[in-house]
């Protein structure tokens, strides 16, 4: 049983991809992304003011905390779902995430 779990974990990590989401001009760039379980989202703040990306999605809940210019935060994708990421500082910023 342990070998099966280990193989599953290793196979997910071998194919995991990091998706870079820029925060620029009070927008998430890109505004939508398709990802897979095991992938990560890297939120990078390119604006001169702070951002705070978060989602309340039950399966993939996260909060990057306040990010100042140049800071990045990485969050894992844990389960299949579709959800919206918002900025706590700029609620008009939306990112649509589809997990396949």
C-alpha positions in Angstrom: 0.0 0.0 0.0 2.8 2.4 0.9 4.5 1.8 -2.5 1.2 2.7 -4.3 0.9 5.9 -2.4 4.5 6.8 -3.0 4.2 6.2 -6.7 1.1 8.3 -6.9 2.8 11.2 -5.1 5.9 11.0 -7.2 3.9 10.8 -10.5 2.0 13.9 -9.5 5.1 15.9 -8.6 6.9 14.9 -11.8 4.2 16.5 -13.9 3.3 19.4 -11.7 3.6 22.8 -13.3 3.9 26.3 -11.8 1.6 28.9 -13.3 2.7 32.5 -12.8 -0.1 35.0 -12.2 1.1 38.6 -12.4 -0.7 41.3 -10.4 -0.4 44.4 -12.6 -2.6 47.4 -13.2 -5.1 46.1 -10.6 -5.6 42.9 -12.7 -4.6 39.3 -12.5 -2.7 38.4 -15.7 -3.9 36.1 -17.1 -7.5 36.5 -16.0 -8.2 32.8 -16.3 -6.1 29.6 -16.1 -6.6 25.9 -16.4 -4.5 23.8 -14.0 -4.2 20.3 -12.7 -4.2 18.9 -9.2 -0.6 19.1 -7.9 0.2 22.3 -9.9 1.0 25.6 -8.1 0.0 29.2 -8.7 2.7 31.8 -8.2 1.2 35.2 -7.5 3.7 38.0 -8.2 3.0 41.6 -7.4 4.2 44.0 -10.1 2.2 46.9 -9.0 3.6 49.7 -6.8 0.9 49.0 -4.1 -0.1 45.9 -2.1 -2.3 43.0 -3.2 -3.8 40.1 -1.2 -5.0 37.1 -3.4 -7.4 34.7 -1.8 -10.2 32.2 -2.5 -12.9 30.7 -0.2 -13.1 27.6 -2.4 -13.6 24.8 0.1 -11.3 22.4 -1.7 -8.5 24.8 -2.6 -8.8 27.6 0.0 -5.8 30.0 0.4 -4.8 33.5 1.3 -1.5 34.9 0.2 -1.5 37.6 2.8 -0.4 41.2 1.9 2.2 41.3 -0.9 4.1 44.4 -1.6 5.8 45.3 -4.9 8.1 42.5 -6.1 6.9 39.9 -3.6 5.6 36.4 -4.7 3.5 33.8 -3.0 3.0 30.2 -4.1 -0.1 28.2 -3.4 -0.7 24.5 -4.2 -3.7 23.2 -6.1 -5.1 20.4 -4.0 -8.3 19.2 -5.7 -10.5 19.3 -8.8 -12.7 22.3 -8.7 -13.5 25.6 -10.4 -13.1 28.8 -8.4 -12.5 32.5 -8.4 -9.5 34.3 -6.9 -10.0 37.8 -5.7 -7.8 40.5 -4.2 -8.8 41.6 -0.7 -7.5 45.1 -1.4 -9.0 45.5 -4.9 -12.2 43.4 -5.1 -12.6 44.1 -8.9 -9.6 41.9 -9.5 -10.8 38.4 -10.5 -9.0 35.3 -11.6 -11.0 32.3 -12.8 -9.3 29.0 -12.1 -10.4 25.6 -13.5 -8.8 22.5 -12.1 -8.9 19.5 -14.4 
